[in-house]
Amino acid sequence: GQNIDQPTEMTATEGAIVQINCTYQTSGFNGLFWYQQHAGEAPTFLSYNVLDGLEEKGRFSSFLSRSKGYSYLLLKELQMKDSASYLCAVLDSNYQLIWGAGTKLIIKP
Amino acid sequence: GAVVSQHPSWVICKSGTSVKIECRSLDFQATTMFWYRQFPKQSLMLMATSNEGSKATYEQGVEKDKFLINHASLTLSTLTVTSAHPEDSSFYICSARDGGQGYEKLFFGSGTQLSVL
């Protein structure tokens, strides 16, 4: 079966750095997405990785290792508004998005 | 960026009534639209994939006669929850793929919170 694992919840301090991990086992791979979702709102796109390596976009970076079935989202200089759920999703060989359950990130002052 | 408009944002209805949710791509042609359901503290669950001009493909366990999907044009898909019951109360979200872009170009509507009394 297809499976995506990410931690259920993480806590970090304002101004710090946090890394949210995602491991996956899917039938084929056509890219991995990270989305941010605030409570009661739709997800918003953060990043897309299809090749190995690190993609940096401002305070957020996303890393992919296809051989390990592993990705992480790195958030720097955390702000209170970063408190949200972060969803990892993989596009499989049929171009279907397989979603992780999401990681709830709690930022403390 | 591209915009997907979803209406209504919030619906409260009596048990047994039907509710229609609209999803529109405002500045691109959406060859494929996806409908998701999300229960509190859970991730998105794909309900169905709809392609313009053809029947929707439903995920296992999703009743196609209860959740009617129509994708009559390249900019509009509708989800109708027929004879809604309290267990159908959930957050429904649509997303649309810009047919002119790669698969990474997936845009979400703002979601519809359905509460069935």
Interface residues (C-beta under 8 A of the other chain):
Chain A: N30 G31 F33 G40 E41 A42 P43 T44 F45 Y48 V50 L87 L91 Y95 Q96 L97 W99 G100 A101 G102 K104
Chain B: Q6 F34 K41 Q42 S43 L44 M45 L46 T49 F91 I93 Y103 E104 L106 F107 F108 G109 S110 G111 Q113
